């Protein structure tokens, strides 16, 4: 059927049909193969550029993290302030001021503290604050549970960090 139709065409018409078929085949090839591939390549190229930007940022952040890692802030003893004064000031400026029973120095770099009915969480926060700010660490802690929930009686021995 197609052969009969093809044979009935004049040579000039056959050339026109072949040209039209080539144009349609080219359009189909472009529309179904080339354009999706080219669009995918463009999309991937944009993604690669975005990832390169992220990688550059990550490398910079990693270098900054390494630089900062070596420069952790070390607490310093306040100039001209004794351990007794630093601990006493921290205690009196905290919710533990009512729990403070006694504080006394033991040498130049050690302090003993007695607390009664001290809120346990506030005591932990105070110890963390003293360590962070001044480098004061407990070398001995004795606590006894109080009748009131969340409260303790305690004896602390604090010392400047070496």
Buried (B, 14 or more C-beta within 10 A) or exposed (E): EEEEEEEEEEEEEEEEEEEEEEEEEEEEEEEEEEEEEEEEEEEEEEEEEEEEEEEEEEEEEEEEEEEEEEEEEEBEBEEEEBBBEBBBEBBEEBBBEEBBEEBEBEEEBBBBBBBBBBBBEBBEBBBEBBBEEBBBBEEEBEBEEBEEEEBBBBBBBBBBEE
